[in-house]
């Protein structure tokens, strides 16, 4: 792989990582829970990334729409699918946190 191609790949990888980080912050951004420095970085990214702006718009519309639907009107299948999705996300986050704690414990123990 030549140098220009490597540089393009690195830029695309960094951009994708930045977009992933941005989308993970959307709920906190909309609820006003971002620290000022994080909020500045978030809005700076939005100024240069139309994909994330569109994602944010879609997210806002989804939240607004779902809040307007009475719970009893949501079919049991949809409710189950959403709950399964959220449980998977929570379990994944818990597994990552546990792995990080184990690594931290191992690193700490190796220095004692």
KOLGU-4560 file (N, C-alpha, C; in nm, 3 decimals, padded with zeros to 5 digits):
<recs>
<n_xx: 00.085 n_yy: -00.117 n_zz: 00.000 ca_xx: 00.000 ca_yy: 00.000 ca_zz: 00.000 c_xx: 00.089 c_yy: 00.124 c_zz: 00.000 mol: A seq: 1 type: UNK>
<n_xx: 00.063 n_yy: 00.215 n_zz: -00.092 ca_xx: 00.146 ca_yy: 00.335 ca_zz: -00.100 c_xx: 00.108 c_yy: 00.436 c_zz: 00.009 mol: A seq: 2 type: UNK>
<n_xx: 00.194 n_yy: 00.535 n_zz: 00.031 ca_xx: 00.176 ca_yy: 00.632 ca_zz: 00.139 c_xx: 00.046 c_yy: 00.712 c_zz: 00.126 mol: A seq: 3 type: UNK>
<n_xx: 00.011 n_yy: 00.766 n_zz: 00.007 ca_xx: -00.115 ca_yy: 00.841 ca_zz: -00.003 c_xx: -00.237 c_yy: 00.756 c_zz: 00.032 mol: A seq: 4 type: UNK>
<n_xx: -00.235 n_yy: 00.630 n_zz: -00.008 ca_xx: -00.348 ca_yy: 00.542 ca_zz: 00.021 c_xx: -00.356 c_yy: 00.516 c_zz: 00.172 mol: A seq: 5 type: UNK>
<n_xx: -00.240 n_yy: 00.498 n_zz: 00.235 ca_xx: -00.236 ca_yy: 00.477 ca_zz: 00.380 c_xx: -00.291 c_yy: 00.599 c_zz: 00.453 mol: A seq: 6 type: UNK>
<n_xx: -00.253 n_yy: 00.720 n_zz: 00.408 ca_xx: -00.302 ca_yy: 00.843 ca_zz: 00.472 c_xx: -00.454 c_yy: 00.856 c_zz: 00.458 mol: A seq: 7 type: UNK>
<n_xx: -00.507 n_yy: 00.823 n_zz: 00.340 ca_xx: -00.653 ca_yy: 00.828 ca_zz: 00.321 c_xx: -00.722 c_yy: 00.729 c_zz: 00.413 mol: A seq: 8 type: UNK>
<n_xx: -00.666 n_yy: 00.611 n_zz: 00.427 ca_xx: -00.723 ca_yy: 00.509 ca_zz: 00.514 c_xx: -00.722 c_yy: 00.556 c_zz: 00.660 mol: A seq: 9 type: UNK>
<n_xx: -00.613 n_yy: 00.616 n_zz: 00.703 ca_xx: -00.603 ca_yy: 00.667 ca_zz: 00.840 c_xx: -00.706 c_yy: 00.777 c_zz: 00.862 mol: A seq: 10 type: UNK>
<n_xx: -00.722 n_yy: 00.870 n_zz: 00.765 ca_xx: -00.822 ca_yy: 00.977 ca_zz: 00.778 c_xx: -00.963 c_yy: 00.920 c_zz: 00.786 mol: A seq: 11 type: UNK>
<n_xx: -00.994 n_yy: 00.821 n_zz: 00.702 ca_xx: -01.128 ca_yy: 00.760 ca_zz: 00.705 c_xx: -01.152 c_yy: 00.690 c_zz: 00.837 mol: A seq: 12 type: UNK>
<n_xx: -01.051 n_yy: 00.622 n_zz: 00.888 ca_xx: -01.063 ca_yy: 00.552 ca_zz: 01.015 c_xx: -01.087 c_yy: 00.651 c_zz: 01.128 mol: A seq: 13 type: UNK>
<n_xx: -01.012 n_yy: 00.761 n_zz: 01.130 ca_xx: -01.032 ca_yy: 00.864 ca_zz: 01.233 c_xx: -01.170 c_yy: 00.926 c_zz: 01.223 mol: A seq: 14 type: UNK>
<n_xx: -01.215 n_yy: 00.954 n_zz: 01.100 ca_xx: -01.348 ca_yy: 01.013 ca_zz: 01.081 c_xx: -01.456 c_yy: 00.918 c_zz: 01.130 mol: A seq: 15 type: UNK>
<n_xx: -01.443 n_yy: 00.790 n_zz: 01.098 ca_xx: -01.542 ca_yy: 00.691 ca_zz: 01.142 c_xx: -01.544 c_yy: 00.682 c_zz: 01.294 mol: A seq: 16 type: UNK>
<n_xx: -01.429 n_yy: 00.686 n_zz: 01.357 ca_xx: -01.421 ca_yy: 00.681 ca_zz: 01.503 c_xx: -01.487 c_yy: 00.805 c_zz: 01.563 mol: A seq: 17 type: UNK>
<n_xx: -01.460 n_yy: 00.921 n_zz: 01.503 ca_xx: -01.521 ca_yy: 01.044 ca_zz: 01.552 c_xx: -01.673 c_yy: 01.039 c_zz: 01.538 mol: A seq: 18 type: UNK>
<n_xx: -01.723 n_yy: 00.986 n_zz: 01.428 ca_xx: -01.868 ca_yy: 00.972 ca_zz: 01.409 c_xx: -01.927 c_yy: 00.877 c_zz: 01.511 mol: A seq: 19 type: UNK>
<n_xx: -01.860 n_yy: 00.767 n_zz: 01.537 ca_xx: -01.909 ca_yy: 00.671 ca_zz: 01.637 c_xx: -01.916 c_yy: 00.736 c_zz: 01.773 mol: A seq: 20 type: UNK>
<n_xx: -01.811 n_yy: 00.810 n_zz: 01.811 ca_xx: -01.810 ca_yy: 00.880 ca_zz: 01.939 c_xx: -01.923 c_yy: 00.982 c_zz: 01.946 mol: A seq: 21 type: UNK>
<n_xx: -01.945 n_yy: 01.053 n_zz: 01.836 ca_xx: -02.049 ca_yy: 01.155 ca_zz: 01.831 c_xx: -02.187 c_yy: 01.093 c_zz: 01.850 mol: A seq: 22 type: UNK>
<n_xx: -02.214 n_yy: 00.983 n_zz: 01.780 ca_xx: -02.346 ca_yy: 00.922 ca_zz: 01.792 c_xx: -02.370 c_yy: 00.866 c_zz: 01.932 mol: A seq: 23 type: UNK>
<n_xx: -02.265 n_yy: 00.826 n_zz: 02.001 ca_xx: -02.281 ca_yy: 00.776 ca_zz: 02.137 c_xx: -02.318 c_yy: 00.888 c_zz: 02.235 mol: A seq: 24 type: UNK>
<n_xx: -02.293 n_yy: 01.014 n_zz: 02.196 ca_xx: -02.320 ca_yy: 01.128 ca_zz: 02.284 c_xx: -02.453 c_yy: 01.197 c_zz: 02.257 mol: A seq: 25 type: UNK>
<n_xx: -02.525 n_yy: 01.154 n_zz: 02.154 ca_xx: -02.644 ca_yy: 01.227 ca_zz: 02.110 c_xx: -02.748 c_yy: 01.240 c_zz: 02.221 mol: A seq: 26 type: UNK>
<n_xx: -02.779 n_yy: 01.135 n_zz: 02.292 ca_xx: -02.881 ca_yy: 01.143 ca_zz: 02.398 c_xx: -02.840 c_yy: 01.244 c_zz: 02.504 mol: A seq: 27 type: UNK>
<n_xx: -02.715 n_yy: 01.240 n_zz: 02.546 ca_xx: -02.668 ca_yy: 01.336 ca_zz: 02.647 c_xx: -02.669 c_yy: 01.478 c_zz: 02.592 mol: A seq: 28 type: UNK>
<n_xx: -02.636 n_yy: 01.494 n_zz: 02.465 ca_xx: -02.639 ca_yy: 01.626 ca_zz: 02.402 c_xx: -02.781 c_yy: 01.683 c_zz: 02.404 mol: A seq: 29 type: UNK>
<n_xx: -02.878 n_yy: 01.603 n_zz: 02.362 ca_xx: -03.016 ca_yy: 01.649 ca_zz: 02.356 c_xx: -03.075 c_yy: 01.676 c_zz: 02.495 mol: A seq: 30 type: UNK>
<n_xx: -03.024 n_yy: 01.607 n_zz: 02.596 ca_xx: -03.072 ca_yy: 01.626 ca_zz: 02.733 c_xx: -02.989 c_yy: 01.727 c_zz: 02.811 mol: A seq: 31 type: UNK>
<n_xx: -02.893 n_yy: 01.793 n_zz: 02.743 ca_xx: -02.812 ca_yy: 01.895 ca_zz: 02.808 c_xx: -02.719 c_yy: 01.843 c_zz: 02.915 mol: A seq: 32 type: UNK>
<n_xx: -02.669 n_yy: 01.720 n_zz: 02.896 ca_xx: -02.583 ca_yy: 01.658 ca_zz: 02.998 c_xx: -02.437 c_yy: 01.646 c_zz: 02.957 mol: A seq: 33 type: UNK>
<n_xx: -02.395 n_yy: 01.720 n_zz: 02.855 ca_xx: -02.254 ca_yy: 01.715 ca_zz: 02.814 c_xx: -02.175 c_yy: 01.823 c_zz: 02.885 mol: A seq: 34 type: UNK>
<n_xx: -02.053 n_yy: 01.787 n_zz: 02.924 ca_xx: -01.962 ca_yy: 01.887 ca_zz: 02.979 c_xx: -01.934 c_yy: 01.990 c_zz: 02.869 mol: A seq: 35 type: UNK>
<n_xx: -01.906 n_yy: 02.115 n_zz: 02.905 ca_xx: -01.886 ca_yy: 02.220 ca_zz: 02.804 c_xx: -01.782 c_yy: 02.185 c_zz: 02.697 mol: A seq: 36 type: UNK>
<n_xx: -01.670 n_yy: 02.128 n_zz: 02.738 ca_xx: -01.565 ca_yy: 02.095 ca_zz: 02.640 c_xx: -01.612 c_yy: 01.985 c_zz: 02.544 mol: A seq: 37 type: UNK>
<n_xx: -01.685 n_yy: 01.888 n_zz: 02.597 ca_xx: -01.736 ca_yy: 01.779 ca_zz: 02.514 c_xx: -01.842 c_yy: 01.833 c_zz: 02.418 mol: A seq: 38 type: UNK>
<n_xx: -01.926 n_yy: 01.924 n_zz: 02.468 ca_xx: -02.030 ca_yy: 01.984 ca_zz: 02.384 c_xx: -01.967 c_yy: 02.063 c_zz: 02.269 mol: A seq: 39 type: UNK>
<n_xx: -01.860 n_yy: 02.135 n_zz: 02.298 ca_xx: -01.791 ca_yy: 02.211 ca_zz: 02.192 c_xx: -01.735 c_yy: 02.116 c_zz: 02.086 mol: A seq: 40 type: UNK>
<n_xx: -01.673 n_yy: 02.008 n_zz: 02.129 ca_xx: -01.618 ca_yy: 01.910 ca_zz: 02.034 c_xx: -01.732 c_yy: 01.846 c_zz: 01.953 mol: A seq: 41 type: UNK>
<n_xx: -01.842 n_yy: 01.818 n_zz: 02.019 ca_xx: -01.958 ca_yy: 01.758 ca_zz: 01.953 c_xx: -02.010 c_yy: 01.852 c_zz: 01.843 mol: A seq: 42 type: UNK>
<n_xx: -02.033 n_yy: 01.978 n_zz: 01.878 ca_xx: -02.086 ca_yy: 02.073 ca_zz: 01.779 c_xx: -01.985 c_yy: 02.101 c_zz: 01.669 mol: A seq: 43 type: UNK>
<n_xx: -01.857 n_yy: 02.099 n_zz: 01.702 ca_xx: -01.753 ca_yy: 02.119 ca_zz: 01.600 c_xx: -01.758 c_yy: 02.004 c_zz: 01.499 mol: A seq: 44 type: UNK>
<n_xx: -01.777 n_yy: 01.883 n_zz: 01.548 ca_xx: -01.787 ca_yy: 01.768 ca_zz: 01.458 c_xx: -01.910 c_yy: 01.781 c_zz: 01.368 mol: A seq: 45 type: UNK>
<n_xx: -02.023 n_yy: 01.824 n_zz: 01.427 ca_xx: -02.145 ca_yy: 01.839 ca_zz: 01.347 c_xx: -02.128 c_yy: 01.940 c_zz: 01.234 mol: A seq: 46 type: UNK>
<n_xx: -02.049 n_yy: 02.045 n_zz: 01.256 ca_xx: -02.027 ca_yy: 02.146 ca_zz: 01.151 c_xx: -01.957 c_yy: 02.088 c_zz: 01.029 mol: A seq: 47 type: UNK>
<n_xx: -01.883 n_yy: 01.979 n_zz: 01.049 ca_xx: -01.807 ca_yy: 01.923 ca_zz: 00.936 c_xx: -01.858 c_yy: 01.786 c_zz: 00.891 mol: A seq: 48 type: UNK>
<n_xx: -01.968 n_yy: 01.738 n_zz: 00.949 ca_xx: -02.013 ca_yy: 01.603 ca_zz: 00.916 c_xx: -02.164 c_yy: 01.599 c_zz: 00.889 mol: A seq: 49 type: UNK>
<n_xx: -02.203 n_yy: 01.610 n_zz: 00.764 ca_xx: -02.347 ca_yy: 01.607 ca_zz: 00.732 c_xx: -02.414 c_yy: 01.475 c_zz: 00.769 mol: A seq: 50 type: UNK>
<n_xx: -02.340 n_yy: 01.366 n_zz: 00.768 ca_xx: -02.398 ca_yy: 01.237 ca_zz: 00.806 c_xx: -02.442 c_yy: 01.238 c_zz: 00.953 mol: A seq: 51 type: UNK>
<n_xx: -02.360 n_yy: 01.294 n_zz: 01.040 ca_xx: -02.396 ca_yy: 01.300 ca_zz: 01.181 c_xx: -02.510 c_yy: 01.400 c_zz: 01.205 mol: A seq: 52 type: UNK>
<n_xx: -02.514 n_yy: 01.508 n_zz: 01.128 ca_xx: -02.625 ca_yy: 01.603 ca_zz: 01.138 c_xx: -02.755 c_yy: 01.532 c_zz: 01.101 mol: A seq: 53 type: UNK>
<n_xx: -02.754 n_yy: 01.455 n_zz: 00.993 ca_xx: -02.874 ca_yy: 01.380 ca_zz: 00.953 c_xx: -02.912 c_yy: 01.277 c_zz: 01.058 mol: A seq: 54 type: UNK>
<n_xx: -02.813 n_yy: 01.211 n_zz: 01.116 ca_xx: -02.841 ca_yy: 01.113 ca_zz: 01.220 c_xx: -02.907 c_yy: 01.182 c_zz: 01.340 mol: A seq: 55 type: UNK>
<n_xx: -02.855 n_yy: 01.298 n_zz: 01.378 ca_xx: -02.911 ca_yy: 01.375 ca_zz: 01.489 c_xx: -03.056 c_yy: 01.414 c_zz: 01.461 mol: A seq: 56 type: UNK>
<n_xx: -03.084 n_yy: 01.461 n_zz: 01.339 ca_xx: -03.221 ca_yy: 01.498 ca_zz: 01.302 c_xx: -03.314 c_yy: 01.377 c_zz: 01.311 mol: A seq: 57 type: UNK>
<n_xx: -03.268 n_yy: 01.264 n_zz: 01.259 ca_xx: -03.349 ca_yy: 01.142 ca_zz: 01.263 c_xx: -03.372 c_yy: 01.098 c_zz: 01.407 mol: A seq: 58 type: UNK>
<n_xx: -03.270 n_yy: 01.108 n_zz: 01.489 ca_xx: -03.282 ca_yy: 01.071 ca_zz: 01.630 c_xx: -03.387 c_yy: 01.157 c_zz: 01.699 mol: A seq: 59 type: UNK>
<n_xx: -03.379 n_yy: 01.290 n_zz: 01.676 ca_xx: -03.476 ca_yy: 01.383 ca_zz: 01.736 c_xx: -03.619 c_yy: 01.347 c_zz: 01.694 mol: A seq: 60 type: UNK>
<n_xx: -03.638 n_yy: 01.322 n_zz: 01.564 ca_xx: -03.771 ca_yy: 01.288 ca_zz: 01.513 c_xx: -03.820 c_yy: 01.157 c_zz: 01.574 mol: A seq: 61 type: UNK>
<n_xx: -03.731 n_yy: 01.061 n_zz: 01.588 ca_xx: -03.767 ca_yy: 00.932 ca_zz: 01.646 c_xx: -03.812 c_yy: 00.949 c_zz: 01.790 mol: A seq: 62 type: UNK>
<n_xx: -03.737 n_yy: 01.026 n_zz: 01.867 ca_xx: -03.773 ca_yy: 01.049 ca_zz: 02.008 c_xx: -03.908 c_yy: 01.119 c_zz: 02.016 mol: A seq: 63 type: UNK>
<n_xx: -03.926 n_yy: 01.223 n_zz: 01.937 ca_xx: -04.053 ca_yy: 01.297 ca_zz: 01.938 c_xx: -04.169 c_yy: 01.207 c_zz: 01.900 mol: A seq: 64 type: UNK>
<n_xx: -04.151 n_yy: 01.128 n_zz: 01.797 ca_xx: -04.258 ca_yy: 01.039 ca_zz: 01.751 c_xx: -04.291 c_yy: 00.933 c_zz: 01.854 mol: A seq: 65 type: UNK>
<n_xx: -04.190 n_yy: 00.870 n_zz: 01.909 ca_xx: -04.215 ca_yy: 00.762 ca_zz: 02.004 c_xx: -04.276 c_yy: 00.815 c_zz: 02.134 mol: A seq: 66 type: UNK>
<n_xx: -04.245 n_yy: 00.937 n_zz: 02.172 ca_xx: -04.305 ca_yy: 00.993 ca_zz: 02.294 c_xx: -04.452 c_yy: 01.025 c_zz: 02.274 mol: A seq: 67 type: UNK>
<n_xx: -04.493 n_yy: 01.040 n_zz: 02.149 ca_xx: -04.633 ca_yy: 01.074 ca_zz: 02.123 c_xx: -04.723 c_yy: 00.950 c_zz: 02.110 mol: A seq: 68 type: UNK>
<n_xx: -04.663 n_yy: 00.832 n_zz: 02.110 ca_xx: -04.741 ca_yy: 00.708 ca_zz: 02.095 c_xx: -04.775 c_yy: 00.653 c_zz: 02.234 mol: A seq: 69 type: UNK>
<n_xx: -04.904 n_yy: 00.634 n_zz: 02.264 ca_xx: -04.940 ca_yy: 00.574 ca_zz: 02.393 c_xx: -04.885 c_yy: 00.431 c_zz: 02.402 mol: A seq: 70 type: UNK>
<n_xx: -04.840 n_yy: 00.393 n_zz: 02.519 ca_xx: -04.777 ca_yy: 00.262 ca_zz: 02.540 c_xx: -04.867 c_yy: 00.147 c_zz: 02.494 mol: A seq: 71 type: UNK>
<n_xx: -04.997 n_yy: 00.157 n_zz: 02.519 ca_xx: -05.088 ca_yy: 00.048 ca_zz: 02.483 c_xx: -05.105 c_yy: 00.033 c_zz: 02.332 mol: A seq: 72 type: UNK>
<n_xx: -05.061 n_yy: 00.132 n_zz: 02.255 ca_xx: -05.073 ca_yy: 00.123 ca_zz: 02.109 c_xx: -04.950 c_yy: 00.056 c_zz: 02.046 mol: A seq: 73 type: UNK>
<n_xx: -04.847 n_yy: 00.033 n_zz: 02.125 ca_xx: -04.727 ca_yy: -00.033 ca_zz: 02.073 c_xx: -04.749 c_yy: -00.184 c_zz: 02.078 mol: A seq: 74 type: UNK>
<n_xx: -04.731 n_yy: -00.248 n_zz: 01.965 ca_xx: -04.757 ca_yy: -00.392 ca_zz: 01.959 c_xx: -04.657 c_yy: -00.467 c_zz: 02.048 mol: A seq: 75 type: UNK>
<n_xx: -04.699 n_yy: -00.579 n_zz: 02.103 ca_xx: -04.610 ca_yy: -00.658 ca_zz: 02.189 c_xx: -04.481 c_yy: -00.701 c_zz: 02.117 mol: A seq: 76 type: UNK>
<n_xx: -04.489 n_yy: -00.728 n_zz: 01.989 ca_xx: -04.369 ca_yy: -00.769 ca_zz: 01.913 c_xx: -04.269 c_yy: -00.654 c_zz: 01.906 mol: A seq: 77 type: UNK>
<n_xx: -04.317 n_yy: -00.534 n_zz: 01.876 ca_xx: -04.229 ca_yy: -00.417 ca_zz: 01.869 c_xx: -04.167 c_yy: -00.393 c_zz: 02.007 mol: A seq: 78 type: UNK>
<n_xx: -04.250 n_yy: -00.396 n_zz: 02.110 ca_xx: -04.200 ca_yy: -00.375 ca_zz: 02.246 c_xx: -04.092 c_yy: -00.477 c_zz: 02.281 mol: A seq: 79 type: UNK>
<n_xx: -04.115 n_yy: -00.605 n_zz: 02.248 ca_xx: -04.017 ca_yy: -00.711 ca_zz: 02.275 c_xx: -03.887 c_yy: -00.686 c_zz: 02.199 mol: A seq: 80 type: UNK>
<n_xx: -03.899 n_yy: -00.648 n_zz: 02.071 ca_xx: -03.778 ca_yy: -00.622 ca_zz: 01.991 c_xx: -03.696 c_yy: -00.507 c_zz: 02.048 mol: A seq: 81 type: UNK>
<n_xx: -03.763 n_yy: -00.402 n_zz: 02.089 ca_xx: -03.692 ca_yy: -00.287 ca_zz: 02.146 c_xx: -03.626 c_yy: -00.327 c_zz: 02.278 mol: A seq: 82 type: UNK>
<n_xx: -03.700 n_yy: -00.396 n_zz: 02.363 ca_xx: -03.642 ca_yy: -00.438 ca_zz: 02.491 c_xx: -03.525 c_yy: -00.534 c_zz: 02.472 mol: A seq: 83 type: UNK>
<n_xx: -03.536 n_yy: -00.627 n_zz: 02.378 ca_xx: -03.424 ca_yy: -00.718 ca_zz: 02.348 c_xx: -03.302 c_yy: -00.640 c_zz: 02.302 mol: A seq: 84 type: UNK>
<n_xx: -03.324 n_yy: -00.542 n_zz: 02.215 ca_xx: -03.214 ca_yy: -00.459 ca_zz: 02.165 c_xx: -03.147 c_yy: -00.385 c_zz: 02.280 mol: A seq: 85 type: UNK>
<n_xx: -03.226 n_yy: -00.323 n_zz: 02.366 ca_xx: -03.170 ca_yy: -00.248 ca_zz: 02.479 c_xx: -03.098 c_yy: -00.339 c_zz: 02.577 mol: A seq: 86 type: UNK>
<n_xx: -03.153 n_yy: -00.458 n_zz: 02.601 ca_xx: -03.085 ca_yy: -00.553 ca_zz: 02.690 c_xx: -02.949 c_yy: -00.593 c_zz: 02.635 mol: A seq: 87 type: UNK>
<n_xx: -02.942 n_yy: -00.615 n_zz: 02.503 ca_xx: -02.814 ca_yy: -00.649 ca_zz: 02.442 c_xx: -02.713 c_yy: -00.536 c_zz: 02.460 mol: A seq: 88 type: UNK>
<n_xx: -02.758 n_yy: -00.413 n_zz: 02.440 ca_xx: -02.670 ca_yy: -00.297 ca_zz: 02.457 c_xx: -02.621 c_yy: -00.287 c_zz: 02.601 mol: A seq: 89 type: UNK>
<n_xx: -02.713 n_yy: -00.306 n_zz: 02.696 ca_xx: -02.676 ca_yy: -00.297 ca_zz: 02.837 c_xx: -02.580 c_yy: -00.409 c_zz: 02.873 mol: A seq: 90 type: UNK>
<n_xx: -02.607 n_yy: -00.531 n_zz: 02.827 ca_xx: -02.518 ca_yy: -00.644 ca_zz: 02.856 c_xx: -02.380 c_yy: -00.621 c_zz: 02.796 mol: A seq: 91 type: UNK>
<n_xx: -02.376 n_yy: -00.568 n_zz: 02.674 ca_xx: -02.247 ca_yy: -00.541 ca_zz: 02.610 c_xx: -02.169 c_yy: -00.436 c_zz: 02.689 mol: A seq: 92 type: UNK>
<n_xx: -02.240 n_yy: -00.331 n_zz: 02.730 ca_xx: -02.173 ca_yy: -00.226 ca_zz: 02.809 c_xx: -02.123 c_yy: -00.283 c_zz: 02.941 mol: A seq: 93 type: UNK>
<n_xx: -02.204 n_yy: -00.368 n_zz: 03.004 ca_xx: -02.163 ca_yy: -00.430 ca_zz: 03.130 c_xx: -02.042 c_yy: -00.520 c_zz: 03.111 mol: A seq: 94 type: UNK>
<n_xx: -02.040 n_yy: -00.596 n_zz: 03.001 ca_xx: -01.927 ca_yy: -00.684 ca_zz: 02.973 c_xx: -01.800 c_yy: -00.602 c_zz: 02.948 mol: A seq: 95 type: UNK>
<n_xx: -01.813 n_yy: -00.491 n_zz: 02.877 ca_xx: -01.696 ca_yy: -00.405 ca_zz: 02.852 c_xx: -01.645 c_yy: -00.345 c_zz: 02.983 mol: A seq: 96 type: UNK>
<n_xx: -01.737 n_yy: -00.303 n_zz: 03.068 ca_xx: -01.697 ca_yy: -00.246 ca_zz: 03.196 c_xx: -01.627 c_yy: -00.350 c_zz: 03.282 mol: A seq: 97 type: UNK>
<n_xx: -01.679 n_yy: -00.471 n_zz: 03.284 ca_xx: -01.617 ca_yy: -00.579 ca_zz: 03.360 c_xx: -01.478 c_yy: -00.610 c_zz: 03.306 mol: A seq: 98 type: UNK>
<n_xx: -01.463 n_yy: -00.616 n_zz: 03.175 ca_xx: -01.332 ca_yy: -00.642 ca_zz: 03.115 c_xx: -01.234 c_yy: -00.531 c_zz: 03.151 mol: A seq: 99 type: UNK>
<n_xx: -01.280 n_yy: -00.406 n_zz: 03.146 ca_xx: -01.193 ca_yy: -00.294 ca_zz: 03.181 c_xx: -01.150 c_yy: -00.302 c_zz: 03.328 mol: A seq: 100 type: UNK>
<n_xx: -01.243 n_yy: -00.340 n_zz: 03.415 ca_xx: -01.210 ca_yy: -00.354 ca_zz: 03.557 c_xx: -01.108 c_yy: -00.466 c_zz: 03.579 mol: A seq: 101 type: UNK>
<n_xx: -01.123 n_yy: -00.575 n_zz: 03.506 ca_xx: -01.028 ca_yy: -00.686 ca_zz: 03.518 c_xx: -00.889 c_yy: -00.645 c_zz: 03.470 mol: A seq: 102 type: UNK>
<n_xx: -00.884 n_yy: -00.573 n_zz: 03.360 ca_xx: -00.755 ca_yy: -00.525 ca_zz: 03.309 c_xx: -00.692 c_yy: -00.429 c_zz: 03.409 mol: A seq: 103 type: UNK>
<n_xx: -00.772 n_yy: -00.337 n_zz: 03.462 ca_xx: -00.721 ca_yy: -00.242 ca_zz: 03.561 c_xx: -00.670 c_yy: -00.316 c_zz: 03.683 mol: A seq: 104 type: UNK>
<n_xx: -00.742 n_yy: -00.415 n_zz: 03.728 ca_xx: -00.701 ca_yy: -00.495 ca_zz: 03.843 c_xx: -00.569 c_yy: -00.567 c_zz: 03.814 mol: A seq: 105 type: UNK>
<n_xx: -00.558 n_yy: -00.625 n_zz: 03.694 ca_xx: -00.435 ca_yy: -00.694 ca_zz: 03.656 c_xx: -00.318 c_yy: -00.597 c_zz: 03.650 mol: A seq: 106 type: UNK>
<n_xx: -00.339 n_yy: -00.480 n_zz: 03.589 ca_xx: -00.232 ca_yy: -00.380 ca_zz: 03.579 c_xx: -00.191 c_yy: -00.331 c_zz: 03.717 mol: A seq: 107 type: UNK>
<n_xx: -00.286 n_yy: -00.307 n_zz: 03.803 ca_xx: -00.257 ca_yy: -00.259 ca_zz: 03.937 c_xx: -00.180 c_yy: -00.366 c_zz: 04.015 mol: A seq: 108 type: UNK>
<n_xx: -00.224 n_yy: -00.489 n_zz: 04.005 ca_xx: -00.158 ca_yy: -00.598 ca_zz: 04.078 c_xx: -00.017 c_yy: -00.620 c_zz: 04.030 mol: A seq: 109 type: UNK>
<n_xx: 00.009 n_yy: -00.597 n_zz: 03.902 ca_xx: 00.143 ca_yy: -00.621 ca_zz: 03.849 c_xx: 00.243 c_yy: -00.514 c_zz: 03.896 mol: A seq: 110 type: UNK>
<n_xx: 00.192 n_yy: -00.399 n_zz: 03.947 ca_xx: 00.281 ca_yy: -00.295 ca_zz: 03.995 c_xx: 00.299 c_yy: -00.297 c_zz: 04.145 mol: A seq: 111 type: UNK>
<n_xx: 00.226 n_yy: -00.384 n_zz: 04.215 ca_xx: 00.237 ca_yy: -00.390 ca_zz: 04.361 c_xx: 00.347 c_yy: -00.481 c_zz: 04.405 mol: A seq: 112 type: UNK>
</recs>
